[in-house]
């Protein structure tokens, strides 16, 4: 059976073509798959399970329908939707995975993650990430009224975009040393992640063995999807339906 992997959809009401493309995937190809893995940043922003918004509720309903159809869906949060909790997962019929998730694919141990923690040269981002992932910050934020949460999220997003525009692409990319360290720690030779928006399959040699890092692309102008079956991995573009 086929397994599908996607990441960095950044779904938002301002981009209905991406939302429609995702729904088309859920109603089509994903129904014939054994598993669907979403490796973070499904949404552009997520300010709490109690405030999914129109797009969020539509996605929840469609994921629940996929679950009822028999496809298992697994989710790892990203840097934009790290506040997704069990309320979302239960309503959507998805399984929440830890930030480092191990699975078996074609008899091989594979590590799945969003990918931001591999960008070890971006020290400013990692400091920010450490703060917003603390239970205290998240509890205080989720206790705020909707309007305040929306304004804070918009402010943080604007600040992030401004800071990223000043950074070199190399700083925001994955560190090969971090990849190799992770592979040695988990004793595996394949990692699948998103976050960098630079799709590709990077093959290299690690300790005398073949290794690969598979990067999923974003869904800003066209989709990116990784398919895996008995023949191996295939990374493709998934064109948006005409609007």
SVG drawing of the C-alpha trace seen along z (x, -y; Angstrom):
<svg xmlns="http://www.w3.org/2000/svg" viewBox="-17 -43 50 48">
<polyline fill="none" stroke="black" stroke-width="0.4" points="0.0,0.0 1.1,-3.6 2.1,-6.0 1.9,-9.8 3.9,-12.5 3.2,-16.3 4.3,-19.4 4.2,-23.2 0.8,-23.6 0.3,-26.9 -3.4,-26.7 -5.2,-30.1 -8.4,-31.8 -6.3,-34.1 -5.1,-31.1 -8.2,-29.2 -6.4,-27.4 -4.1,-25.6 -7.1,-24.7 -9.0,-23.3 -5.9,-21.3 -5.6,-19.7 -9.3,-18.8 -8.9,-17.3 -6.0,-15.2 -8.0,-14.0 -11.0,-13.1 -8.9,-11.5 -5.5,-9.9 -5.3,-9.8 -8.4,-7.6 -6.4,-4.9 -3.4,-5.2 -2.7,-3.3 -1.3,-6.3 -1.0,-10.0 1.7,-11.8 1.5,-15.6 4.9,-16.9 3.9,-20.3 2.8,-23.7 -0.5,-22.4 -1.9,-25.9 -0.4,-29.3 -1.3,-30.0 -3.0,-28.1 -4.1,-30.0 -5.7,-27.2 -8.0,-24.2 -10.9,-26.2 -10.6,-28.7 -10.2,-26.7 -11.8,-29.2 -13.6,-28.4 -10.6,-26.9 -9.6,-24.9 -13.1,-23.5 -13.3,-22.5 -10.0,-20.7 -11.0,-18.9 -14.2,-17.7 -12.4,-16.4 -9.7,-14.7 -12.4,-13.0 -14.0,-11.7 -10.6,-10.4 -10.3,-8.6 -13.8,-7.0 -12.8,-5.9 -9.9,-3.9 -6.8,-5.9 -4.7,-6.5 -3.4,-10.1 -0.4,-11.1 0.5,-14.7 3.7,-16.3 3.3,-20.0 5.5,-22.6 6.7,-26.1 3.3,-27.7 0.9,-25.2 2.7,-24.0 -0.4,-24.8 -2.4,-21.9 -3.6,-19.7 -5.7,-16.5 -9.0,-18.3 -8.0,-18.9 -6.6,-15.4 -9.7,-13.7 -12.1,-15.8 -10.0,-15.2 -9.4,-11.5 -5.6,-12.0 -2.7,-10.7 -0.4,-13.3 3.2,-12.2 6.2,-13.6 8.6,-16.0 10.9,-13.1 8.9,-10.2 10.2,-6.8 8.4,-4.6 9.1,-1.5 8.9,-2.0 9.5,1.0 11.3,2.7 13.6,-0.3 13.7,-2.5 12.9,-6.1 12.9,-9.3 10.1,-11.8 10.2,-15.4 9.1,-18.9 12.7,-19.9 13.2,-23.2 15.3,-21.6 17.8,-20.6 18.5,-24.2 21.1,-24.5 22.9,-27.5 19.8,-29.7 20.5,-30.4 18.0,-33.3 15.1,-31.1 16.1,-28.3 16.0,-30.8 12.6,-31.9 11.4,-28.4 12.6,-27.4 10.5,-30.3 7.2,-29.6 7.4,-25.9 7.5,-26.3 4.3,-25.2 4.0,-28.5 4.1,-30.6 1.5,-28.3 -0.8,-28.2 -0.8,-32.0 -1.3,-32.5 -4.2,-30.0 -5.9,-31.7 -6.1,-35.0 -9.2,-36.2 -9.4,-35.5 -8.7,-39.0 -5.5,-39.3 -4.3,-35.9 -4.9,-36.9 -2.9,-40.1 0.0,-38.4 0.2,-35.7 0.1,-38.3 2.8,-40.3 5.1,-37.3 4.6,-36.3 5.5,-39.7 8.5,-39.8 9.6,-36.4 9.3,-37.4 11.3,-40.5 14.1,-38.7 14.2,-35.9 14.6,-38.4 17.8,-39.5 19.3,-36.0 21.3,-34.2 19.7,-31.1 22.5,-29.0 21.7,-30.0 18.0,-29.0 18.8,-25.6 19.4,-22.3 22.8,-21.6 24.4,-18.4 26.2,-17.9 22.8,-17.9 21.4,-15.4 24.3,-13.0 24.1,-13.3 20.4,-12.5 21.0,-9.5 23.6,-8.1 21.5,-8.8 18.5,-6.8 20.6,-4.3 19.0,-4.9 19.8,-6.1 16.7,-7.9 15.2,-11.2 12.0,-12.8 11.2,-16.4 9.9,-19.7 10.3,-23.3 12.9,-24.6 10.6,-24.7 13.5,-23.2 12.2,-19.9 14.7,-17.3 16.2,-13.9 19.8,-14.3 21.9,-11.1 25.2,-10.8 27.5,-8.3 27.5,-8.1 30.0,-5.9 30.4,-3.8 26.7,-3.3 24.3,-5.0 22.0,-7.6 19.3,-10.0 17.5,-13.1 14.2,-13.6 12.8,-17.2 9.2,-18.0 8.3,-21.2 5.7,-23.9 2.3,-24.5 2.5,-28.3 2.3,-28.1 2.0,-24.3 1.8,-21.3 4.6,-18.9 4.0,-15.3 6.2,-12.3 4.8,-8.9 6.2,-5.6 5.3,-2.1 7.1,1.2 9.2,-0.4 10.6,-3.2 10.2,-6.9 8.9,-9.4 8.9,-13.1 6.5,-15.0 4.8,-18.3 1.0,-18.4 -0.5,-21.1 -3.4,-23.1 -6.8,-22.7 -8.0,-25.6 -10.0,-28.2"/>
</svg>
